Amino acid sequence: MTEKSAEGEHHDTRPTCPNGLQCKENGMEHFASFRHFQREKVGNAAVCTARTFHDRKRPDHGKSYGSASAAKKVTLPRPAMYLTKVRGISPRFNEKEVAIDIRDILDVSMGTIMESAQFNYMFDIDWLMQQYPIQSRDKPLLVVHGDHGNARSELEKESKSFGNIRLVQAQLPLPFGKHHSKMMLLLYDTGMRVVIHTANLIAKDWDQKTQGVWLSPMFPKLTKSSPFQADLLAYLSAYNRSALDVWRRYVSSHDMSDANVQLIASVPGRHLLSSMNQWGHMKLRHILKQNVTVSNEWPAVAQFSSIGSLGSDPRQWLTGEFLASLVSCNASVLTTESQLRLIFPAVGNVRLSLEGYMAGGSLPYHSKTAEKQMYLKRFLHQWRADFMGRSRASPHIKTYTRLSPDGKRIAWFLLTRSAADYNVGVAA
């Protein structure tokens, strides 16, 4: 079932299950014969799913996962969480069951795109247009960005060659505000999809980095409200841009009740009273308190690709306000420093990455900031992704979860740097 590589690592040689993500087999013999990439571990992990994962026994585990104190078990539909394909790793880690590329997302096999909107921080317009199938390259495309000054002028220059592109600039009222949202809205002749991901719309972000994608099901054209739809409409409205009015109408006219996730958006500004629980980690705290029961023994794991100023003492924000949100649940909560695990690449991870030291350009953490918060070292853990073959693919993905002490189960999972921005820092 496994073979040992020259580096001494054991690799699974079983063929991939022919049923893919729709596999409903529970038998030991089936799991012993086919690889499943442990999707029951990763589950329907999209923007945020405040649910636990279907409890299956694997051949190498005689006991069911987790403890009785975890949230109630529910059977989830087909997972919609993917990693992006990575050049330079074993092909088996780029198989369609677990990995997807931007061309796969936009491909005609997913539907005929009639109109689209791309929300992001960085754009290479020429490259982006090449990712669309030929028949969709002349369809209306709304580019939502946060550029200003010379960067805005350059983006406008790049877009002039394409008569179907319309630019809209996000309002950034705070001095250090950035438009880091990474979202696609795709309108088809048969429905609509929402894609939440972690990659800039530039070639290098889709090449040798670890990125995440949540791909919605095809939402049918039907007027039916849902929490996901309401949250998406609130987020689009927060832009306060008339150019997004048409997309609010599109969202309103599609049934998004099959999303089966919670959308957690963040918008710049100071949020008080009734709006406090609408955005950011306070929204996460609110959702977890309503939906999740989990033991205090389960650590909160935060994995990110950027670190900002956290204050001179961890209690100022990191183990105070922020940790309180991550460990929130509908049971009594005891918040302790030992509950928090932070994952951020070390220098060695960068040096040995597929990109080499160039990967460090996407992992900002200023030395002067680091000197002011040396306490952070006691929370930090190195980046490792051996199971998915991405230990050398520098992470640009951002993920947050509550993990069981034995590492075999999670209570909930958040993928972000899309409609929500959770790089570690007070401003984020």
Secondary structure, 3 states (H helix, E strand, C coil): CEEECCCCCEEECCCECCCHHHCCCCCHHHHHHCECCCHHHHCCCCCEECCCCCCCCCCCCCCCCCCCCCCCCCCCCCCCEEEECCCCCCHHHHCCCCEECHHHHHCHHHCCEEEEEEECCCECHHHHHHHCCHHHCCCCEEEEECCCHHHHHHHHHHHCCCCCEEEEECCCCCCCCCCCCCEEEEEECCCEEEEEECCCECHHHHCCEECEEEECCCECECCCCCHHHHHHHHHHHHCCCHHHHHHHHHHHCECCHHHCCCCCCCCCCCCCHHHCCCCHHHHHHHHHHHHCCCCCCCCEEEECCCECCCCCCHHHCHHHHHHHHHCCCCCCCCCCHHHEEEECCCHHHHHCCCCHHHHHHHCCCCHHHHHCCHHHHHHEECCCCHHHCCCCCEECCEEEEEECCCCCCEEEEEEECCCCCCCECCCC
